[in-house]
Amino acid sequence: MLKQDNEGYYIVESALDLKQYHRMTDLTIREKIQLKAELNPPTIKKVKTKTIKKAVEKPEPTAFDKWFN
């Protein structure tokens, strides 16, 4: 991990630190898009679906149905 002094400058003590600094500052387009996506995740909106209730057609009652009920 790179260290910062009290003024905000990065302290580079080795070649690995220099490589990490360049990696932080020189991002490819793909890395920039990925970083932006990680920092600002998209909000997912819930879509309300409407349920349509249809009237169910009942068959005509027969003589048995009239007698039984």
N, C-alpha and C positions, 0 to 999 in steps of 0.2 A: 504494500500500500504506500502511496506517495505521501510524503509529509509536507505540510505547509508551514511557513513561518508566520509571524504575527501580522505581516502586511499582506498575506494572501498569496505570496509567491511559492511555487513548488520547489522543494529541495531535492535535487537529483544527485545521488551519491554513487550510483553505479550505472553500468550500461543497461541493466535490466530496468532500473527506474526510468532511464531515458526512453527505453522502448515502451514502457507503460504510459509515459507522458504523451508520446507521439500517438500511441493507440487511443488515448482519451481524446486527443484534439483532432486527429485526422481520421474521421470515420468515413466509410464508404456510404453510398446512398442507401444501400440495403440496411446497413447498421444504423443509420440515422432514422430510417423508417421504423425499424424494430424498436429502437430506443424511445422514439416518440410514442409508439403504440404501448410500450410498457409504462411510460409515465402518464399517459392520458388514455386509459382504457375506454373503449366505446360504451356508451350507455345503451342498454337494451330496453326498448319500450315494449310493454305488454300490449298485445292487440286483443281487444275485446271482440269476441265473436257473438253474433246475434243468433239465438236459437229460434227457429221458426216452428211454431206448433201448428200442426195441421189437424183439422177436425177429422176424426176417424168415422168413417161411414159404417153404421151398424146395419146388419141385415134386418129385413122385415120380420117381425115376430110371427111365428106360425101359430096354428091353433093349439098345438101342444104347449108352446111357450106361454100363451095366454092362459091356458088352463093350469099350468104348473106354477106360474108366478101369480 
